[in-house]
Amino acid sequence: MLSFKPAHLAIVLVLVLDLSAWGDDEFEDEHEQEHENDSRGGHQPLLPPLDPTHLSVNHTSMASFDLIVLGGGPAGYTGAIRAAQLGLNTAIIDNREVLGGTCLNIGCIPSKALLSSSDHFHFARHQAARHGLKFEKISFDLTQMMKRKQDVVRQLTQGLEFLMKKNKITRLFGTGEVVAPGKVVLTKKDGSQEELRGRHVVLATGSVPAELPNITIDRQTVVTSEEALSFDEVPNELVVIGAGSIGLELGSVWARLGSKVTMIEFLPRIAATFDPDVTQVLQKAVESEGVKFYLETTVTAVTVGDGNGAAAKVDAIDKGKQKLQFSADKVLVAVGRIPYLFGAVAKDLGLKLTERGRVAVDDHYRTNISGLYAIGDVIDGPMLAHKGEDEGVACVERIAGKAGHVNYDAIPNVIYTNPEVAGVGLTEDLAKQKGIPVKVGKFPFVANGRALANDQPQGFAKILADPKTDRLLGAQIIGFGASELIPEAVTIIEFGGSAEDLGRTVHAHPTLSEAVKEAALAVNNQAFSIPPR
């Protein structure tokens, strides 16, 4: 069905294998302060591990598989590909016309495309003159901007379908429901049903935007992130409820393009999973784009059509009990996401959930139902695409009798504003709350040659280490390209390295990554480009 020239194929494969999460994306439970995976129960083995040397690879039968994956997002398709690599006869079920889930279709990727386009426009208007670049009558074509976004999505989704074929994964369209251990009923779009059997079934159905009980989302005026990625015109006034990764990214997009953006957050600071010194810099940067913040403020009602010309009015109350009211053309509700489990598992099977409504699994990703596993946004932990991808790989490797593993202390989290914010591991704020001693090194980008040359001096890199062993415990970076710099700290944490290990690693000069090296050296007061403490 699809044809690719060799050069195009190479591009598709490279892009598909590096899909990133929103916020870190993508999507993060906005106010979750810690990873929750440590609370998983210790289930007994439900089925013996598969021996890959004896797995069926017969693809002539469409009704029986070694593995059936429900959900075509990053967790699902990555797990399916790994299963195929291990020799499992694998099927993947998704009701979209193309794979990729929320992340690729209506989340991580389209949001980054719009962030890039709007950032170019913002640069042309506000920074280009400092570089000696002069433009006359700067404007933008929103229709073309949206077309480019969709072209990016289309290229990646087509690449995924191609990868399913090349890995001999059976692609099934429709909705799958687990009705008994090892039995899935596939309901197709025409209403017809087909019974499938799978020795193992993986639940990877993802998440959907969370709603507030006092707000009705009509998807016209009061919208979710999905609609906010596809406005056909720039709203004059946009109210964003929630100042986490989703709200900050989409608020930035529309503010850069001319919206008067107001962000309402009930917590004391934005992006609350990061340290206060990070969020203070981030808030100032986003405010410089024209966004106005109301913190420790609770939305009490949203009324569509107020009779005064505005499409909606938003009522709120601040920490001092003062009543506030905002008019808006669009209201974006961005208060996190919840697992999507509707119709995925028959109720009479008694699927066990956690107190937060996520699927309870053990450290092999097994649920309480024989042969049923769960990964990604439906289980505990941050709702991030790359977290789901690693779980997909680890889960399938466990099924195949291998030592699949995810280090939940080494999962990065990113907000793709400008400057970007990225973090991994322990935060200084959380260390104080838990009474964990840490030593901290910080290095400002204003002292980094490449950052100054790039005209991107905002922010800093921060490294946290154990005072006794110097083991690297966490890192946070706010600055241009933070998403590309945080893997340095992730790698050191993954392999149990120290701040000294990172600080003594040779970095090319001049590069932004030198700021991370210097922050690691600063842990022990050995940085070269800033004065000693």
Disulfide bonds with the S-S distance in Angstrom:
Cys103-Cys108 2.22
